[in-house]
Amino acid sequence: MGDPLAFEGLKTKQRGLRDSFPTNLGLCVYRALSWLKHAEMNRAQIIDGAAIMGVLLPLFIDIMMDNPEQPWGAPYYPFVE
């Protein structure tokens, strides 16, 4: 059995209870479940993106340190003393 607090578990619970919900609560739960479903999908993308960045970022840092004479640009958030 899956996680009862993941989308599928909560959607199953919602299907069993939704007829007893006040209209506003029903709509809020329905919309929240929609957001959760998408978040659980966007999470797989974040994991993939983090894996890619875990490979690329060290390469970028190494290239920058090997080429300090290049115009890397000013930081977006400069150091404030």
Rosetta constraint file for C-alpha pairs under 8 A:
AtomPair CA 2 CA 6 HARMONIC 7.59 0.50
AtomPair CA 2 CA 8 HARMONIC 7.82 0.50
AtomPair CA 2 CA 9 HARMONIC 6.89 0.50
AtomPair CA 3 CA 9 HARMONIC 6.30 0.50
AtomPair CA 4 CA 8 HARMONIC 7.54 0.50
AtomPair CA 4 CA 9 HARMONIC 4.29 0.50
AtomPair CA 4 CA 10 HARMONIC 6.24 0.50
AtomPair CA 5 CA 9 HARMONIC 5.82 0.50
AtomPair CA 5 CA 10 HARMONIC 5.79 0.50
AtomPair CA 6 CA 10 HARMONIC 6.21 0.50
AtomPair CA 7 CA 11 HARMONIC 5.86 0.50
AtomPair CA 7 CA 33 HARMONIC 6.60 0.50
AtomPair CA 7 CA 36 HARMONIC 6.18 0.50
AtomPair CA 7 CA 37 HARMONIC 5.66 0.50
AtomPair CA 7 CA 40 HARMONIC 7.60 0.50
AtomPair CA 8 CA 12 HARMONIC 6.13 0.50
AtomPair CA 9 CA 13 HARMONIC 6.39 0.50
AtomPair CA 10 CA 14 HARMONIC 6.04 0.50
AtomPair CA 10 CA 33 HARMONIC 7.61 0.50
AtomPair CA 11 CA 15 HARMONIC 6.16 0.50
AtomPair CA 11 CA 33 HARMONIC 6.94 0.50
AtomPair CA 12 CA 16 HARMONIC 6.59 0.50
AtomPair CA 13 CA 17 HARMONIC 6.38 0.50
AtomPair CA 14 CA 18 HARMONIC 5.41 0.50
AtomPair CA 14 CA 29 HARMONIC 7.79 0.50
AtomPair CA 17 CA 21 HARMONIC 6.80 0.50
AtomPair CA 18 CA 26 HARMONIC 6.13 0.50
AtomPair CA 21 CA 25 HARMONIC 6.01 0.50
AtomPair CA 21 CA 26 HARMONIC 5.47 0.50
AtomPair CA 22 CA 26 HARMONIC 6.12 0.50
AtomPair CA 23 CA 27 HARMONIC 6.27 0.50
AtomPair CA 24 CA 28 HARMONIC 6.19 0.50
AtomPair CA 25 CA 29 HARMONIC 6.03 0.50
AtomPair CA 26 CA 30 HARMONIC 6.03 0.50
AtomPair CA 27 CA 31 HARMONIC 6.15 0.50
AtomPair CA 28 CA 32 HARMONIC 6.01 0.50
AtomPair CA 29 CA 33 HARMONIC 6.01 0.50
AtomPair CA 30 CA 34 HARMONIC 6.37 0.50
AtomPair CA 31 CA 35 HARMONIC 6.37 0.50
AtomPair CA 32 CA 36 HARMONIC 6.15 0.50
AtomPair CA 33 CA 37 HARMONIC 6.06 0.50
AtomPair CA 34 CA 38 HARMONIC 6.46 0.50
AtomPair CA 35 CA 39 HARMONIC 6.09 0.50
AtomPair CA 36 CA 40 HARMONIC 6.11 0.50
AtomPair CA 37 CA 41 HARMONIC 6.44 0.50
AtomPair CA 38 CA 42 HARMONIC 6.12 0.50
AtomPair CA 39 CA 43 HARMONIC 5.91 0.50
AtomPair CA 40 CA 44 HARMONIC 7.03 0.50
AtomPair CA 41 CA 45 HARMONIC 7.12 0.50
AtomPair CA 42 CA 46 HARMONIC 6.28 0.50
AtomPair CA 43 CA 47 HARMONIC 6.25 0.50
AtomPair CA 44 CA 48 HARMONIC 6.27 0.50
AtomPair CA 45 CA 49 HARMONIC 5.98 0.50
AtomPair CA 46 CA 50 HARMONIC 5.95 0.50
AtomPair CA 47 CA 51 HARMONIC 6.24 0.50
AtomPair CA 48 CA 52 HARMONIC 6.35 0.50
AtomPair CA 49 CA 53 HARMONIC 6.13 0.50
AtomPair CA 50 CA 54 HARMONIC 5.93 0.50
AtomPair CA 51 CA 55 HARMONIC 6.62 0.50
AtomPair CA 52 CA 56 HARMONIC 6.24 0.50
AtomPair CA 53 CA 57 HARMONIC 5.41 0.50
AtomPair CA 54 CA 58 HARMONIC 7.05 0.50
AtomPair CA 55 CA 59 HARMONIC 7.11 0.50
AtomPair CA 56 CA 60 HARMONIC 6.25 0.50
AtomPair CA 57 CA 61 HARMONIC 6.19 0.50
AtomPair CA 58 CA 62 HARMONIC 6.12 0.50
AtomPair CA 59 CA 63 HARMONIC 6.12 0.50
AtomPair CA 60 CA 64 HARMONIC 6.14 0.50
AtomPair CA 61 CA 65 HARMONIC 6.22 0.50
AtomPair CA 62 CA 66 HARMONIC 6.16 0.50
AtomPair CA 63 CA 67 HARMONIC 6.20 0.50
AtomPair CA 64 CA 68 HARMONIC 6.16 0.50
AtomPair CA 64 CA 72 HARMONIC 7.89 0.50
AtomPair CA 74 CA 78 HARMONIC 7.59 0.50
